[in-house]
Amino acid sequence: MKAVVVEHYAPIDQIELKDVPAPSIEPGQLRIRVEAAGIGFVDGLKIEGRYQTKDPLPFIPGTEFAGVVADAPGAPGGYHPGMRVMGMTRSGALAEEIVVSPAALHPLPDGVAPEVAASFRANYLTALYALSARASLGAGEQLLVLGAAGGTGIAAVQIGKLLGARVIAAASTPDKRAFAQAHGADAAIDYTQTGWRDTLKDLTAGHGADVIFDPVGGEISVQAFRSIAWRGRHLAVGFAAGTIPALPFNLPLLKGGALLGVDLAQIATREPDVQTRLMSQLTGWLADGQLKPVVGQVFAFADFREAFKTMQTRAALGKMVVRIAP
Ligand SMILES: NC(=O)c1ccc[n+]([C@@H]2O[C@H](COP(=O)([O-])OP(=O)(O)OC[C@H]3O[C@@H](n4cnc5c(N)ncnc54)[C@H](OP(=O)(O)O)[C@@H]3O)[C@@H](O)[C@H]2O)c1
């Protein structure tokens, strides 16, 4: 089969598409024919060996995928050949086939395209878990989304609207702000401008942000916390800017505000019931058309490097997807 293979941790230009043997299948596992794989921020770090946990070399990158069950000896988890699924795994999705356990999979509602399914689970589950299970975002509250045109950001914009919040999108370019507003944001802010907090204050009639969804990090995070409303909740989601901020403890005290951590990687084991409930809420919205997940840009398998580069150069609108099977 064809697969992207990382033989040495390296920039994406040095990573090749290769012919490799298809993975072998053990009892209790399933073979999936991969149709599309989503490229996340973490995938870019992993190929360079810069993620907090390193995948042993050689490895096939790609953590999120959609496809069709090709082989399911004993029907583990109730999956049968021909069923359409979406999945999350530690690695291996940028390949024509992947072998996983049923816990990695979720059945795909009818009519959902592979590109949509491959860009759905990680970002939308992160957004819903953060906004609902962690921050208890309420209808009518003011939600500030930083990096609002990125993969997790645009998911937070859409989920925030579904939960009834007023959404203010912060992003660095006019295109990104227009993109966030096209997907439901009520207002947008250029947070690269000094004085952006004054704009936020005006937009919220002096109230501030009840909830801040923050996948960006760096100095912007501390500035944003300074604009939090009384009893506000700031969600630490990620550090796309490359710097982990240090929050002075007097700020939560003065603002009556809380800093809440979000880690999608841990909820399956630490809060499995919550994950099951949120996934069923998400797939319900997906099936009845209330949620139309954003597919950023779709690349052919041979062009997988462009998908990584678009994301790594801060040029991406939404999540990047690689189409693997036609
Ligand atoms: N906690 C969790 O469970 C979880 C789950 C998924 C992702 N994450 C993390 O969340 C972060 C964002 O992921 P994502 O998929 O949303 O990434 P993304 O699609 O690349 O979006 C990140 C956004 O951050 C902003 N940004 C600011 N400074 C940047 C810089 N120097 N380089 C790149 N982007 C910069 C960009 O918006 P502007 O140009 O508008 O500033 C960009 O749109 C990553 O750190 C990822 O690991 C965490």
The ligand as a Gaussian input file, in Angstrom:
#p B3LYP/6-31G(d) Opt

LIG

0 1
 N       -6.154000      20.570000      24.175000
 C       -6.588000      19.773000      23.232000
 O       -7.242000      18.770000      23.479000
 C       -6.269000      20.117000      21.813000
 C       -6.982000      19.559000      20.739000
 C       -6.669000      19.965000      19.436000
 C       -5.647000      20.903000      19.237000
 N       -4.954000      21.384000      20.305000
 C       -3.890000      22.387000      20.158000
 O       -4.480000      23.620000      19.809000
 C       -3.539000      24.388000      19.061000
 C       -4.206000      24.854000      17.786000
 O       -4.586000      23.751000      16.999000
 P       -5.393000      24.018000      15.654000
 O       -5.634000      22.688000      15.045000
 O       -6.529000      24.917000      15.896000
 O       -4.274000      24.780000      14.811000
 P       -4.420000      25.717000      13.525000
 O       -5.539000      25.241000      12.674000
 O       -3.076000      25.824000      12.927000
 O       -4.874000      27.123000      14.147000
 C       -4.087000      27.796000      15.083000
 C       -4.344000      29.285000      15.002000
 O       -3.432000      29.905000      15.912000
 C       -3.107000      31.182000      15.445000
 N       -1.675000      31.471000      15.605000
 C       -1.161000      32.490000      16.320000
 N        0.159000      32.482000      16.272000
 C        0.518000      31.453000      15.480000
 C        1.768000      30.963000      15.032000
 N        2.934000      31.529000      15.401000
 N        1.774000      29.880000      14.220000
 C        0.622000      29.290000      13.859000
 N       -0.606000      29.718000      14.260000
 C       -0.653000      30.798000      15.067000
 C       -3.509000      31.241000      13.967000
 O       -4.546000      32.198000      13.872000
 P       -4.221000      33.732000      13.533000
 O       -3.340000      33.767000      12.319000
 O       -5.571000      34.295000      13.299000
 O       -3.540000      34.294000      14.741000
 C       -4.056000      29.862000      13.640000
 O       -5.226000      29.933000      12.831000
 C       -2.324000      23.508000      18.861000
 O       -1.363000      23.848000      19.840000
 C       -2.863000      22.104000      19.081000
 O       -1.861000      21.223000      19.535000
 C       -5.253000      21.013000      21.581000

